[in-house]
């Protein structure tokens, strides 16, 4: 339950981080932030770049911390659920590929003395 909630928050953080990065005006005036000139009026003379940079740093820190926390939670779930099976493995002395051909079953003296079955003749 908690893990699913944290994953949802992490995905929302990722989308917000992508949006904020795309809105920012780059050094070469490229990106979505360079298209609108109205940001200067809304956020002051600098166009809000300082605000966007602070939000980017905060979201970046949340992204790194969230990924670390989710990785640790997933690892602890796997370790707690791991229970090795108590199976014994048969050791083959025929090389790494094992025995390629089935070995015939040994014939016991009781099997040799049994007469072969005959079918009655059809009239």
Secondary structure, DSSP 8 states (H G I E B T S, - for coil): -HHHHHHHHHHHHHHHHHHHHHHS--TTS-SGGGT-STHHHHH-TTTTHHHHHHHHHHHHHHHHHHHHHHHHHHHHHHHHH-----------SS-TT--SS-------HHHHHS---------
